[in-house]
Amino acid sequence: MYYAIIAEDGPDSLEKRRQTRPAHLQRMQTLVDAGRVLVAGPHPAIDNPDPGSAGFTGSLIVAEFDSLEEARAWANADPYVEAGIFSRVTVKPFVPVLP
């Protein structure tokens, strides 16, 4: 089943995000390589795909896991969580309907 991982960045997290991004992406690539990612990416703080110094407000990952518990455990072990970038992470079951 798919699960939506909705993460919110804490204040002043942009520099930590930049430093931790390679580890985060390397970990994400494992899910991508396994064909488990439906969509993933950050939420820019402004209406621009490259927000520059405005940074990001969080991220969304929709990926396939065997259970809600597995999805939560995976999300909680993310380098962004470990670095204190995400102030809140919500994991919910997700059912793709469209397109």
C-alpha positions in Angstrom: 0.0 0.0 0.0 1.1 3.6 -0.6 1.7 6.0 2.3 2.0 9.8 2.3 4.8 11.1 4.4 4.1 14.8 5.0 7.0 16.6 6.7 7.2 20.1 8.0 10.5 22.0 8.3 11.4 23.7 11.5 12.5 27.4 11.5 15.8 28.3 10.1 16.4 24.8 8.6 17.7 25.8 5.2 21.4 25.4 5.8 20.9 22.1 7.7 18.7 21.0 4.8 21.5 21.8 2.3 24.1 20.0 4.3 21.9 16.9 4.8 20.4 16.7 1.3 23.0 14.2 -0.2 22.3 11.7 2.6 18.5 12.2 2.3 18.6 11.7 -1.5 20.9 8.7 -1.3 18.4 7.1 1.0 15.5 8.1 -1.2 17.2 6.5 -4.2 17.0 3.1 -2.6 13.1 3.4 -2.6 13.2 4.8 -6.2 15.4 1.9 -7.4 13.0 -0.6 -5.8 10.1 1.1 -7.8 8.3 2.1 -4.6 8.1 5.9 -5.0 5.0 7.4 -6.6 6.1 11.0 -6.1 8.5 12.9 -3.8 9.8 16.4 -3.4 10.0 19.6 -1.3 7.5 22.4 -0.7 9.1 25.7 -1.6 8.4 28.5 0.8 7.5 30.8 -2.1 5.8 30.2 -5.4 8.9 29.3 -7.3 10.6 25.9 -8.0 13.9 27.4 -6.9 13.1 29.4 -3.7 16.7 30.5 -3.1 17.1 31.9 0.4 13.4 31.6 1.1 14.0 27.9 1.5 11.4 25.2 2.0 8.5 24.5 4.4 8.6 20.8 4.2 8.5 17.7 1.9 6.0 15.2 0.6 6.9 11.5 -0.2 4.3 9.1 -1.4 5.8 5.6 -1.4 4.9 2.0 -1.1 5.5 0.1 2.2 4.2 -3.1 3.6 2.5 -1.4 6.6 1.8 1.9 8.3 4.3 0.9 11.0 7.0 0.3 8.3 6.3 3.6 6.7 6.5 5.4 10.0 9.7 3.7 11.0 11.2 4.6 7.6 10.1 8.2 7.9 11.5 8.6 11.4 14.9 7.3 10.3 15.3 9.9 7.5 18.5 12.0 7.7 16.3 15.1 7.7 14.6 13.9 10.9 17.9 12.9 12.5 19.4 16.3 11.7 16.4 18.2 13.2 15.2 19.7 9.9 11.7 18.3 10.1 9.8 19.6 13.1 6.8 17.4 12.4 6.2 14.2 10.3 2.8 12.8 9.6 2.4 9.4 7.8 -1.0 8.4 6.4 -2.3 5.7 4.1 -2.7 6.9 0.6 -4.8 5.5 -2.3 -3.9 6.8 -5.8 -7.0 7.5 -7.8 -6.0 9.9 -10.6 -4.7 10.1 -13.2 
